[in-house]
């Protein structure tokens, strides 16, 4: 009877350690965030107006948004330019 209790305790300890190791591994799977970029920063496409994460947007190269640079949702809209009106 004593051996059975020890075996059950060892099995539970191994399962606990395995779950803990897998949880730590899953935490490391998330890609690192770019410095200075908040997770929830959204920008609007200058052509169609759709909102998308700043990291996924096409931006006019060399022109920062604070200086009039625009963001676009796709390369097609970037080539078309801003919509008039």
C-alpha angles and dihedrals in degrees: 000000000000092000091052092055091049091049092049091049092049091050091050091048091051092049091049092050091047093051090047092051092048092049091052090049092052091052089057092053095075112099116245116259120242111256115259093016116112117218094239101044108134127185131193123238109246090217107043103009097235115151118234138161113282092235092059097046127102110236130195103261117246095007115098116218090240088062095051098283115151134217126221133196096222142011089252092059090043089056092045092052129210119337115246115234 
